[in-house]
């Protein structure tokens, strides 16, 4: 390896722009040569101060908001998710008598999408929604606020709302709700 290649590796290591394995070998090289170690330290110090040598730019608020929106959209994109009915993993729901198959959890939005199935008739505990909750009935009956809902019915409970539904044995529904809902 010639001096130019060593200098390039040192510079890339200083700005953490190379793979960890390569960086490790450069660190080992620096550990065995005081000259290389001194050069690497100097490059790291220079790299650390570069951001402070330029006058900050005034970024228009609208441009900044568009950039943040774009970053948010890019982090939310999921290429594709598919679950076949035979791939669903049913597990006990925290409420006894219910089973659930989690379809997706979005930690950033604090949301969960799942299928819920009542093995027996269950008085679901009173709870308050942190965000809106959506329910789409697939089978059986669910009683909420004194109304019986059946397959094909859709329910929406807004953020802050409180309810105590009753899942009749054999009912199954899709739900999308917050991970931060609270039992009362």
Z-matrix of the N, CA and C atoms (Angstrom, degrees):
N
C 1 1.458
C 2 1.526 1 107.36
N 3 1.366 2 115.07 1 128.02
C 4 1.465 3 118.25 2 -179.02
C 5 1.529 4 110.70 3 -85.67
N 6 1.323 5 116.08 4 172.93
C 7 1.463 6 121.97 5 -175.19
C 8 1.532 7 111.59 6 -63.45
N 9 1.318 8 117.79 7 -37.06
C 10 1.467 9 121.08 8 179.50
C 11 1.532 10 110.51 9 -63.46
N 12 1.326 11 116.99 10 -41.93
C 13 1.461 12 120.73 11 178.49
C 14 1.526 13 111.15 12 -65.62
N 15 1.327 14 116.46 13 -39.69
C 16 1.470 15 120.44 14 177.12
C 17 1.525 16 110.29 15 -63.24
N 18 1.341 17 116.56 16 -44.65
C 19 1.465 18 120.49 17 179.24
C 20 1.529 19 111.46 18 -60.84
N 21 1.338 20 116.41 19 -41.61
C 22 1.467 21 120.21 20 178.56
C 23 1.529 22 110.95 21 -63.69
N 24 1.318 23 117.17 22 -43.35
C 25 1.469 24 120.48 23 178.23
C 26 1.524 25 111.53 24 -63.50
N 27 1.328 26 116.57 25 -39.95
C 28 1.464 27 119.90 26 178.46
C 29 1.531 28 110.64 27 -63.27
N 30 1.326 29 116.43 28 -44.05
C 31 1.463 30 120.38 29 -179.91
C 32 1.529 31 110.84 30 -63.84
N 33 1.316 32 117.01 31 -44.78
C 34 1.463 33 120.58 32 179.21
C 35 1.529 34 111.59 33 -64.73
N 36 1.311 35 116.77 34 -37.10
C 37 1.466 36 120.79 35 177.25
C 38 1.522 37 110.11 36 -66.17
N 39 1.322 38 117.30 37 -40.39
C 40 1.467 39 121.71 38 -178.71
C 41 1.526 40 112.06 39 -61.20
N 42 1.332 41 116.99 40 -33.16
C 43 1.476 42 119.88 41 -179.43
C 44 1.527 43 111.30 42 -103.34
N 45 1.328 44 116.94 43 14.83
C 46 1.470 45 124.33 44 179.98
C 47 1.527 46 112.24 45 48.83
N 48 1.334 47 115.37 46 49.92
C 49 1.462 48 120.66 47 -178.37
C 50 1.522 49 112.81 48 -111.66
N 51 1.327 50 116.86 49 20.25
C 52 1.463 51 119.86 50 176.44
C 53 1.521 52 109.14 51 -129.84
N 54 1.303 53 115.43 52 164.96
C 55 1.464 54 121.56 53 -178.47
C 56 1.525 55 110.45 54 -62.34
N 57 1.331 56 116.85 55 149.91
C 58 1.464 57 120.57 56 -178.97
C 59 1.532 58 113.78 57 -55.36
N 60 1.345 59 117.32 58 -36.72
C 61 1.472 60 119.16 59 -179.54
C 62 1.528 61 110.44 60 -64.67
N 63 1.337 62 116.14 61 -42.99
C 64 1.469 63 119.96 62 179.45
C 65 1.524 64 110.28 63 -66.62
N 66 1.320 65 115.85 64 -41.35
C 67 1.460 66 120.40 65 178.73
C 68 1.530 67 110.18 66 -60.38
N 69 1.333 68 116.54 67 -40.53
C 70 1.465 69 121.00 68 179.25
C 71 1.529 70 110.75 69 -61.91
N 72 1.338 71 116.96 70 -41.08
C 73 1.467 72 118.77 71 -179.66
C 74 1.529 73 111.18 72 -68.76
N 75 1.340 74 117.29 73 -33.89
C 76 1.464 75 120.56 74 176.37
C 77 1.531 76 109.53 75 -67.18
N 78 1.340 77 116.62 76 -40.52
C 79 1.469 78 120.68 77 178.03
C 80 1.529 79 110.23 78 -61.39
N 81 1.329 80 116.52 79 -40.65
C 82 1.464 81 120.34 80 178.06
C 83 1.527 82 111.19 81 -65.13
N 84 1.339 83 115.33 82 -39.83
C 85 1.460 84 120.04 83 177.92
C 86 1.528 85 109.78 84 -62.88
N 87 1.343 86 116.62 85 -42.57
C 88 1.462 87 121.11 86 179.40
C 89 1.536 88 111.00 87 -65.44
N 90 1.329 89 115.95 88 -34.67
C 91 1.462 90 119.69 89 178.96
C 92 1.520 91 113.49 90 -66.75
N 93 1.321 92 115.98 91 -23.47
C 94 1.468 93 118.67 92 -178.75
C 95 1.530 94 112.93 93 -101.09
N 96 1.340 95 116.89 94 -2.15
C 97 1.471 96 119.74 95 -179.92
C 98 1.527 97 109.78 96 -137.68
N 99 1.344 98 117.29 97 112.03
C 100 1.472 99 119.97 98 179.26
C 101 1.530 100 112.61 99 -58.41
N 102 1.316 101 118.62 100 -34.01
C 103 1.476 102 121.20 101 179.33
C 104 1.532 103 110.80 102 -66.00
N 105 1.313 104 115.89 103 -45.76
C 106 1.472 105 119.88 104 -179.66
C 107 1.525 106 109.56 105 -67.33
N 108 1.326 107 117.28 106 -40.26
C 109 1.468 108 120.70 107 178.89
C 110 1.527 109 110.86 108 -61.40
N 111 1.325 110 116.95 109 -41.17
C 112 1.470 111 122.18 110 179.20
C 113 1.526 112 110.19 111 -65.16
N 114 1.325 113 117.59 112 -42.88
C 115 1.465 114 121.78 113 179.65
C 116 1.530 115 111.05 114 -65.17
N 117 1.322 116 117.26 115 -41.76
C 118 1.461 117 121.33 116 178.86
C 119 1.528 118 110.58 117 -63.65
N 120 1.336 119 117.06 118 -43.60
C 121 1.472 120 121.40 119 177.77
C 122 1.520 121 110.60 120 -61.11
N 123 1.340 122 117.54 121 -43.22
C 124 1.459 123 122.12 122 179.66
C 125 1.532 124 110.91 123 -63.33
N 126 1.327 125 116.73 124 -43.16
C 127 1.467 126 120.60 125 178.92
C 128 1.531 127 111.27 126 -64.52
N 129 1.313 128 117.16 127 -38.88
C 130 1.471 129 120.28 128 178.62
C 131 1.527 130 110.91 129 -65.66
N 132 1.317 131 117.05 130 -41.60
C 133 1.467 132 120.62 131 178.45
C 134 1.523 133 110.22 132 -63.58
N 135 1.315 134 117.14 133 -42.10
C 136 1.466 135 121.34 134 178.32
C 137 1.524 136 110.45 135 -62.78
N 138 1.334 137 116.40 136 -47.32
C 139 1.469 138 120.67 137 -179.54
C 140 1.529 139 111.01 138 -60.13
N 141 1.320 140 117.11 139 -38.14
C 142 1.463 141 121.34 140 -178.51
C 143 1.520 142 112.45 141 -67.03
N 144 1.329 143 117.43 142 -26.96
C 145 1.470 144 119.94 143 -177.31
C 146 1.525 145 113.33 144 -95.72
N 147 1.323 146 118.85 145 -11.23
C 148 1.467 147 121.38 146 -176.41
C 149 1.528 148 113.55 147 -55.37
N 150 1.304 149 117.21 148 -43.40
C 151 1.463 150 120.47 149 -176.94
C 152 1.527 151 111.88 150 -62.59
N 153 1.332 152 117.25 151 -24.84
C 154 1.453 153 120.64 152 -176.39
C 155 1.525 154 112.91 153 -91.50
N 156 1.323 155 118.01 154 -2.39
C 157 1.462 156 120.46 155 -177.79
C 158 1.518 157 112.94 156 -89.01
N 159 1.316 158 117.46 157 -15.58
C 160 1.458 159 121.31 158 -178.72
C 161 1.521 160 110.44 159 -99.73
N 162 1.327 161 115.99 160 148.11
C 163 1.451 162 121.40 161 175.63
C 164 1.527 163 108.50 162 -71.98
N 165 1.324 164 118.26 163 129.65
C 166 1.467 165 119.81 164 -179.88
C 167 1.528 166 110.97 165 -60.79
N 168 1.304 167 116.31 166 143.46
C 169 1.459 168 122.17 167 177.78
C 170 1.514 169 109.75 168 -89.99
N 171 1.327 170 115.76 169 144.63
C 172 1.451 171 119.65 170 172.46
C 173 1.520 172 106.94 171 -84.74
N 174 1.312 173 115.68 172 113.45
C 175 1.458 174 121.10 173 -179.90
C 176 1.525 175 107.89 174 -95.67
N 177 1.336 176 117.45 175 124.06
C 178 1.468 177 119.50 176 178.45
C 179 1.530 178 110.60 177 -55.63
N 180 1.313 179 116.68 178 138.55
C 181 1.467 180 121.80 179 -176.64
C 182 1.524 181 111.74 180 -56.18
N 183 1.324 182 116.21 181 -39.56
C 184 1.471 183 119.17 182 -178.80
C 185 1.529 184 111.06 183 -65.12
N 186 1.329 185 117.24 184 -41.13
C 187 1.455 186 121.01 185 178.58
C 188 1.526 187 110.26 186 -64.56
N 189 1.327 188 116.10 187 -42.18
C 190 1.463 189 120.74 188 179.54
C 191 1.537 190 110.04 189 -62.07
N 192 1.343 191 117.08 190 -43.18
C 193 1.466 192 120.50 191 179.78
C 194 1.520 193 111.16 192 -65.23
N 195 1.345 194 117.33 193 -39.63
C 196 1.461 195 120.41 194 177.58
C 197 1.524 196 110.48 195 -62.74
N 198 1.324 197 116.70 196 -40.25
C 199 1.453 198 120.92 197 179.06
C 200 1.534 199 110.32 198 -64.06
N 201 1.331 200 117.81 199 -47.10
C 202 1.460 201 121.06 200 178.92
C 203 1.530 202 111.08 201 -61.90
N 204 1.340 203 116.87 202 -39.84
C 205 1.470 204 120.27 203 177.52
C 206 1.520 205 110.73 204 -62.24
N 207 1.317 206 116.50 205 -42.48
C 208 1.470 207 121.22 206 -179.65
C 209 1.530 208 110.70 207 -64.83
N 210 1.323 209 116.53 208 -43.23
C 211 1.464 210 120.16 209 177.61
C 212 1.521 211 109.79 210 -60.81
N 213 1.327 212 117.48 211 -43.23
C 214 1.459 213 121.63 212 179.53
C 215 1.522 214 110.60 213 -61.43
N 216 1.325 215 117.43 214 -44.77
C 217 1.466 216 121.15 215 179.30
C 218 1.523 217 110.78 216 -61.80
N 219 1.311 218 117.25 217 -43.06
C 220 1.458 219 120.31 218 -177.51
C 221 1.519 220 111.91 219 -67.14
N 222 1.328 221 117.64 220 -32.48
C 223 1.460 222 119.03 221 179.47
C 224 1.520 223 111.36 222 -78.60
N 225 1.340 224 118.11 223 -18.79
C 226 1.454 225 121.66 224 -178.92
C 227 1.525 226 112.66 225 -88.36
N 228 1.305 227 118.31 226 -16.17
C 229 1.455 228 121.27 227 -173.20
C 230 1.524 229 110.93 228 -67.55
N 231 1.302 230 115.19 229 125.31
C 232 1.451 231 122.06 230 172.01
C 233 1.515 232 105.08 231 -114.75
N 234 1.309 233 116.69 232 122.40
C 235 1.456 234 120.21 233 -176.47
C 236 1.514 235 111.66 234 -55.16
N 237 1.317 236 116.45 235 -53.47
C 238 1.452 237 119.48 236 -176.70
C 239 1.517 238 108.75 237 -172.28
N 240 1.315 239 116.02 238 136.07
C 241 1.452 240 121.24 239 175.28
C 242 1.524 241 106.87 240 -131.42
N 243 1.303 242 117.02 241 131.54
C 244 1.462 243 121.21 242 176.87
C 245 1.521 244 108.77 243 -140.68
N 246 1.309 245 115.65 244 134.07
C 247 1.461 246 122.13 245 174.17
C 248 1.520 247 106.98 246 -125.70
N 249 1.307 248 116.78 247 126.93
C 250 1.452 249 121.51 248 174.55
C 251 1.525 250 107.05 249 -83.46
N 252 1.322 251 116.93 250 152.39
C 253 1.464 252 120.25 251 -176.45
C 254 1.526 253 112.08 252 -55.06
N 255 1.314 254 118.08 253 -34.83
C 256 1.457 255 121.12 254 179.69
C 257 1.519 256 113.32 255 -73.24
N 258 1.321 257 117.41 256 -12.79
C 259 1.467 258 121.40 257 -178.91
C 260 1.526 259 113.06 258 -93.03
N 261 1.336 260 116.85 259 -7.46
C 262 1.459 261 119.64 260 -178.85
C 263 1.521 262 110.23 261 -63.43
N 264 1.308 263 115.83 262 136.07
C 265 1.462 264 121.65 263 178.92
C 266 1.531 265 108.00 264 -107.82
N 267 1.317 266 115.57 265 98.27
C 268 1.459 267 121.24 266 179.50
C 269 1.520 268 109.57 267 -78.63
N 270 1.321 269 115.44 268 134.43
C 271 1.466 270 120.26 269 177.57
C 272 1.522 271 108.31 270 -141.62
N 273 1.323 272 116.94 271 160.24
C 274 1.467 273 119.02 272 179.82
C 275 1.530 274 111.30 273 -61.08
N 276 1.301 275 115.28 274 135.62
C 277 1.466 276 123.66 275 174.56
C 278 1.534 277 106.72 276 -77.64
N 279 1.334 278 118.37 277 155.81
C 280 1.477 279 118.92 278 175.77
C 281 1.528 280 113.27 279 -57.05
N 282 1.347 281 116.79 280 -25.57
C 283 1.469 282 120.04 281 177.15
C 284 1.527 283 108.23 282 -90.54
N 285 1.320 284 116.75 283 120.40
C 286 1.462 285 122.15 284 -176.40
C 287 1.533 286 110.68 285 -58.04
N 288 1.341 287 114.47 286 135.27
C 289 1.461 288 120.68 287 179.09
C 290 1.514 289 113.06 288 99.18
N 291 1.326 290 116.92 289 -9.38
C 292 1.461 291 121.21 290 178.15
C 293 1.524 292 109.52 291 -111.04
N 294 1.310 293 115.37 292 146.78
C 295 1.463 294 122.19 293 173.63
C 296 1.523 295 106.56 294 -117.48
N 297 1.327 296 115.86 295 152.46
C 298 1.458 297 118.63 296 179.51
C 299 1.516 298 111.04 297 -139.46
N 300 1.326 299 114.60 298 147.35
C 301 1.457 300 122.11 299 173.42
C 302 1.523 301 105.68 300 -122.68
N 303 1.318 302 116.25 301 108.71
C 304 1.465 303 120.94 302 -179.06
C 305 1.524 304 108.67 303 -72.81
N 306 1.315 305 115.71 304 126.94
C 307 1.463 306 121.31 305 178.82
C 308 1.521 307 110.95 306 -93.77
N 309 1.325 308 115.35 307 -43.79
C 310 1.457 309 119.36 308 -179.84
C 311 1.521 310 109.69 309 -160.41
N 312 1.337 311 115.50 310 143.96
C 313 1.462 312 121.54 311 173.10
C 314 1.523 313 106.89 312 -123.86
N 315 1.327 314 116.15 313 127.68
C 316 1.458 315 121.67 314 176.37
C 317 1.522 316 106.67 315 -110.81
N 318 1.337 317 116.38 316 99.87
C 319 1.464 318 120.77 317 -176.97
C 320 1.518 319 112.06 318 -65.51
N 321 1.342 320 117.27 319 -35.17
C 322 1.468 321 119.51 320 -178.72
C 323 1.521 322 110.95 321 -63.98
N 324 1.324 323 117.03 322 -41.80
C 325 1.465 324 120.94 323 179.42
C 326 1.521 325 112.44 324 -89.27
N 327 1.341 326 116.12 325 -9.37
C 328 1.459 327 122.98 326 -178.17
C 329 1.527 328 110.31 327 60.79
N 330 1.345 329 116.77 328 45.08
C 331 1.459 330 122.53 329 -179.79
C 332 1.524 331 110.88 330 -121.17
N 333 1.325 332 114.48 331 153.04
C 334 1.457 333 121.52 332 175.03
C 335 1.521 334 108.35 333 -132.52
N 336 1.331 335 115.22 334 140.19
C 337 1.462 336 122.49 335 172.13
C 338 1.521 337 105.87 336 -116.87
N 339 1.336 338 116.38 337 131.54
C 340 1.460 339 119.62 338 -175.98
C 341 1.515 340 110.72 339 -154.33
N 342 1.327 341 114.32 340 164.39
C 343 1.453 342 121.68 341 168.25
C 344 1.515 343 106.18 342 -103.69
N 345 1.332 344 116.47 343 136.75
C 346 1.457 345 121.68 344 178.56
C 347 1.531 346 107.40 345 -120.24
N 348 1.332 347 115.64 346 135.46
C 349 1.462 348 121.25 347 179.96
C 350 1.523 349 108.03 348 -129.99
N 351 1.336 350 115.86 349 131.29
C 352 1.473 351 120.57 350 178.51
C 353 1.517 352 109.35 351 -92.38
N 354 1.335 353 116.40 352 118.45
C 355 1.467 354 121.95 353 177.14
C 356 1.530 355 109.79 354 -77.24
N 357 1.333 356 115.87 355 -35.74
C 358 1.468 357 123.51 356 177.12
C 359 1.529 358 106.39 357 -134.73
N 360 1.304 359 117.34 358 170.64
C 361 1.460 360 119.47 359 176.54
C 362 1.532 361 108.59 360 -69.32
N 363 1.332 362 115.84 361 129.58
C 364 1.464 363 121.55 362 -173.47
C 365 1.524 364 110.22 363 -130.19
N 366 1.331 365 115.36 364 127.74
C 367 1.463 366 120.53 365 169.11
C 368 1.520 367 105.71 366 -85.36
N 369 1.324 368 116.18 367 103.18
C 370 1.467 369 120.54 368 -178.21
C 371 1.525 370 107.82 369 -67.67
N 372 1.328 371 118.38 370 134.97
C 373 1.467 372 120.20 371 -178.48
C 374 1.531 373 112.10 372 -59.38
N 375 1.293 374 114.59 373 149.27
C 376 1.458 375 120.15 374 176.25
C 377 1.527 376 108.25 375 -60.20
N 378 1.326 377 115.54 376 133.49
C 379 1.468 378 119.56 377 -178.10
C 380 1.516 379 110.19 378 -147.09
N 381 1.336 380 114.16 379 156.59
C 382 1.467 381 121.72 380 -179.22
C 383 1.525 382 108.39 381 -114.70
N 384 1.324 383 114.93 382 137.10
C 385 1.459 384 120.44 383 -177.04
C 386 1.527 385 112.47 384 -89.47
N 387 1.333 386 114.83 385 130.16
C 388 1.465 387 120.86 386 177.20
C 389 1.533 388 109.79 387 -75.16
N 390 1.324 389 116.40 388 -34.61
C 391 1.472 390 123.13 389 174.51
C 392 1.519 391 106.39 390 -134.40
N 393 1.301 392 117.04 391 -177.86
C 394 1.457 393 119.74 392 178.92
C 395 1.526 394 111.38 393 -64.73
N 396 1.346 395 115.65 394 146.90
C 397 1.465 396 121.63 395 176.11
C 398 1.520 397 108.34 396 -116.52
N 399 1.333 398 115.21 397 134.55
C 400 1.458 399 121.10 398 176.34
C 401 1.513 400 109.03 399 -115.52
N 402 1.328 401 115.41 400 134.84
C 403 1.463 402 121.59 401 175.81
C 404 1.517 403 107.51 402 -129.48
N 405 1.335 404 116.25 403 134.07
C 406 1.457 405 121.73 404 173.47
C 407 1.518 406 106.76 405 -124.86
N 408 1.327 407 116.23 406 118.28
C 409 1.460 408 121.86 407 -176.56
C 410 1.524 409 110.72 408 -74.17
N 411 1.340 410 115.48 409 132.65
C 412 1.462 411 121.36 410 179.40
C 413 1.529 412 112.27 411 -108.51
N 414 1.334 413 116.44 412 -39.24
C 415 1.466 414 121.67 413 -179.05
C 416 1.519 415 109.05 414 -148.87
N 417 1.306 416 116.06 415 155.55
C 418 1.453 417 121.39 416 171.63
C 419 1.519 418 113.97 417 69.51
N 420 1.342 419 115.05 418 -152.82
C 421 1.464 420 121.00 419 -174.60
C 422 1.528 421 111.95 420 -133.51
N 423 1.325 422 114.10 421 144.43
C 424 1.461 423 123.21 422 174.97
C 425 1.519 424 106.27 423 -131.21
N 426 1.319 425 116.56 424 130.57
C 427 1.465 426 120.54 425 178.42
C 428 1.521 427 107.70 426 -104.46
N 429 1.336 428 115.95 427 125.40
C 430 1.464 429 120.57 428 179.39
C 431 1.515 430 108.68 429 -140.39
N 432 1.308 431 115.85 430 127.33
C 433 1.465 432 122.49 431 179.20
C 434 1.535 433 111.17 432 54.29
N 435 1.360 434 114.83 433 38.02
C 436 1.458 435 120.60 434 175.79
C 437 1.517 436 115.60 435 81.06
N 438 1.333 437 118.16 436 3.27
C 439 1.470 438 121.79 437 -179.45
C 440 1.526 439 108.77 438 -114.35
N 441 1.332 440 117.05 439 138.29
C 442 1.463 441 121.48 440 178.51
C 443 1.527 442 108.54 441 -94.10
N 444 1.331 443 115.91 442 126.35
C 445 1.466 444 122.55 443 179.41
C 446 1.518 445 109.18 444 -110.00
N 447 1.354 446 116.13 445 141.36
C 448 1.460 447 122.24 446 -177.36
C 449 1.521 448 110.29 447 -125.64
N 450 1.335 449 116.51 448 178.31
C 451 1.468 450 122.62 449 -178.88
C 452 1.529 451 110.47 450 -48.24
N 453 1.332 452 114.96 451 131.70
C 454 1.466 453 121.72 452 -179.77
C 455 1.518 454 113.79 453 94.52
N 456 1.335 455 118.78 454 -11.72
C 457 1.464 456 121.67 455 -179.89
C 458 1.535 457 110.02 456 -84.08
N 459 1.328 458 114.93 457 149.27
C 460 1.470 459 122.92 458 -178.07
C 461 1.513 460 108.77 459 -123.04
N 462 1.325 461 116.09 460 136.39
C 463 1.468 462 121.62 461 177.42
C 464 1.521 463 109.01 462 -125.98
N 465 1.316 464 116.72 463 141.46
C 466 1.460 465 121.56 464 174.67
C 467 1.520 466 107.86 465 -131.89
N 468 1.325 467 116.32 466 126.46
C 469 1.464 468 121.99 467 175.55
C 470 1.520 469 107.43 468 -115.35
N 471 1.319 470 117.33 469 123.39
C 472 1.465 471 120.49 470 -175.07
C 473 1.531 472 112.08 471 -74.39
N 474 1.311 473 115.54 472 164.38
C 475 1.464 474 122.06 473 178.32
C 476 1.525 475 109.24 474 -56.01
N 477 1.321 476 115.97 475 136.45
C 478 1.460 477 121.29 476 178.95
C 479 1.520 478 113.29 477 89.31
N 480 1.330 479 117.77 478 -14.38
C 481 1.458 480 119.73 479 -178.55
C 482 1.529 481 110.53 480 -72.13
N 483 1.324 482 114.52 481 155.64
C 484 1.459 483 121.87 482 -179.53
C 485 1.526 484 107.70 483 -126.22
N 486 1.328 485 116.85 484 136.72
C 487 1.461 486 119.66 485 173.94
C 488 1.514 487 110.79 486 -154.78
N 489 1.346 488 115.21 487 166.86
C 490 1.455 489 123.05 488 -177.26
C 491 1.529 490 108.00 489 -136.40
N 492 1.330 491 117.94 490 77.75
C 493 1.464 492 119.65 491 -176.59
C 494 1.531 493 112.59 492 -72.84
N 495 1.333 494 115.19 493 161.85
C 496 1.463 495 121.94 494 175.93
C 497 1.523 496 106.84 495 -120.21
N 498 1.330 497 115.50 496 119.83
C 499 1.466 498 121.00 497 178.02
C 500 1.523 499 107.81 498 -94.70
N 501 1.321 500 115.77 499 116.71
C 502 1.460 501 120.90 500 -179.98
C 503 1.531 502 108.68 501 -78.49
N 504 1.335 503 117.34 502 139.84
C 505 1.466 504 121.82 503 -178.66
C 506 1.525 505 110.48 504 -46.11
N 507 1.333 506 115.42 505 130.55
C 508 1.461 507 120.71 506 178.32
C 509 1.511 508 114.26 507 93.12
N 510 1.329 509 118.25 508 -7.09
C 511 1.463 510 117.56 509 179.40
C 512 1.526 511 109.54 510 -76.84
N 513 1.316 512 115.11 511 150.66
C 514 1.464 513 120.79 512 175.65
C 515 1.522 514 107.25 513 -142.56
N 516 1.346 515 114.86 514 138.32
C 517 1.457 516 119.00 515 179.51
C 518 1.518 517 111.12 516 -148.15
N 519 1.336 518 114.34 517 158.07
C 520 1.462 519 122.86 518 172.78
C 521 1.516 520 106.25 519 -89.82
N 522 1.338 521 117.25 520 138.41
C 523 1.454 522 121.08 521 176.80
C 524 1.525 523 109.44 522 -135.61
N 525 1.310 524 115.12 523 140.49
C 526 1.466 525 122.13 524 171.75
C 527 1.516 526 105.18 525 -128.65
N 528 1.332 527 115.11 526 119.30
C 529 1.457 528 119.19 527 -173.90
C 530 1.529 529 110.04 528 -151.76
N 531 1.306 530 116.12 529 178.35
C 532 1.456 531 121.78 530 -178.80
C 533 1.524 532 111.20 531 -83.34
N 534 1.300 533 114.90 532 146.00
C 535 1.471 534 119.99 533 172.32
C 536 1.523 535 110.80 534 -72.33
N 537 1.336 536 116.69 535 -11.02
C 538 1.455 537 121.33 536 -174.92
C 539 1.522 538 113.42 537 -104.88
N 540 1.350 539 117.79 538 14.46
C 541 1.464 540 119.84 539 174.36
C 542 1.523 541 108.47 540 -59.21
N 543 1.349 542 116.29 541 150.63
C 544 1.466 543 119.76 542 -176.64
C 545 1.525 544 110.97 543 -121.41
N 546 1.352 545 114.56 544 131.47
C 547 1.461 546 119.35 545 170.91
C 548 1.524 547 108.01 546 -74.18
N 549 1.319 548 116.64 547 140.55
C 550 1.480 549 121.11 548 -178.64
C 551 1.509 550 110.95 549 -103.56
